Amino acid sequence: MTDIEIQQAQPEDVEVLRKTAIAAKSYWNYPDYLIQQWSQTPIITPDSLHNDIVYAARIGSLIIGWYRLLVRLPAVVLEDLWVLPDYIGKGIGRKLFEHAIEQAQLSGADHLELDADPNAAPFYMRMGCHPVGERISEWGRAIPHMVYDLRIQKTTSDR
Ligand SMILES: CC(C)(COP(=O)(O)OP(=O)(O)OC[C@H]1O[C@@H](n2cnc3c(N)ncnc32)[C@H](O)[C@@H]1OP(=O)(O)O)[C@@H](O)C(=O)NCCC(=O)NCCS
């Protein structure tokens, strides 16, 4: 896809980022009550834009995906990565992930970690992440805890 720009998210984007995350999570057909419960949480706040690394992918003025990194040296945590359902499977997740890796490397971290939605784990494996254990999610289920080594020089497009 062309004409995609990845730019730092702005405070006025917060509501759209929230809606994008809810739409993306719903892609996996979870029960409505779980999505509803989660929708009641802040998901992303203006403070987070100040404290964390938050970038959005846009086509023109339309936000089609976004990610958030929490810098917790020596780690960086990929706390969010969401693509709008209409754009899933078109390379946007890869673009955002590779952008996040560059930002994580700039932060001085030696590894990136994340707790993966089980449906997204194959995507993260494809991006070069490795499962190193499990965590219990807010929904009480075991989900993969994954790591990406930032010290390797290869990019995720080296296969
Ligand atoms: C997970 C998510 C971010 C991936 O983004 P995406 O735009 O669909 O992924 P891409 O199209 O960029 O795929 C990148 C690569 O991963 C592979 N991939 C993506 N999803 C895959 C899957 N479920 N199984 C196997 N491979 C997968 C693609 O084939 C592609 O490979 P290639 O670039 O070598 O051809 C997106 O599907 C999404 O937002 N899902 C719903 C919300 C979610 O689960 N977010 C993650 C929370 S932890």
The ligand as a Gaussian input file, in Angstrom:
#p B3LYP/6-31G(d) Opt

LIG

0 1
 C       -1.676000      -8.411000      14.573000
 C       -1.746000      -7.253000      13.561000
 C       -1.206000      -5.985000      14.201000
 C       -0.874000      -7.634000      12.349000
 O       -0.951000      -6.583000      11.398000
 P       -1.251000      -6.862000       9.846000
 O       -1.259000      -5.563000       9.147000
 O       -2.467000      -7.712000       9.721000
 O        0.033000      -7.728000       9.441000
 P        0.815000      -7.664000       8.055000
 O       -0.181000      -7.709000       6.935000
 O        1.764000      -6.526000       8.066000
 O        1.623000      -9.021000       8.103000
 C        3.034000      -9.033000       8.247000
 C        3.513000     -10.461000       8.061000
 O        3.006000     -11.291000       9.107000
 C        2.295000     -12.381000       8.545000
 N        1.113000     -12.607000       9.373000
 C        0.240000     -11.674000       9.798000
 N       -0.725000     -12.258000      10.526000
 C       -0.446000     -13.583000      10.508000
 C       -1.074000     -14.721000      11.071000
 N       -2.185000     -14.612000      11.831000
 N       -0.515000     -15.946000      10.866000
 C        0.617000     -16.079000      10.150000
 N        1.266000     -15.010000       9.586000
 C        0.729000     -13.807000       9.781000
 C        1.873000     -11.934000       7.158000
 O        1.683000     -13.036000       6.304000
 C        3.036000     -11.066000       6.757000
 O        4.090000     -11.849000       6.277000
 P        5.075000     -11.249000       5.103000
 O        5.255000      -9.772000       5.359000
 O        6.314000     -11.998000       5.269000
 O        4.339000     -11.508000       3.836000
 C       -3.195000      -7.048000      13.042000
 O       -3.649000      -8.250000      12.462000
 C       -4.187000      -6.627000      14.112000
 O       -4.297000      -5.448000      14.447000
 N       -4.936000      -7.601000      14.658000
 C       -6.010000      -7.333000      15.595000
 C       -5.506000      -6.738000      16.886000
 C       -4.349000      -7.469000      17.533000
 O       -4.401000      -8.672000      17.769000
 N       -3.283000      -6.711000      17.842000
 C       -2.130000      -7.253000      18.517000
 C       -2.354000      -7.233000      19.993000
 S       -1.007000      -8.033000      20.871000

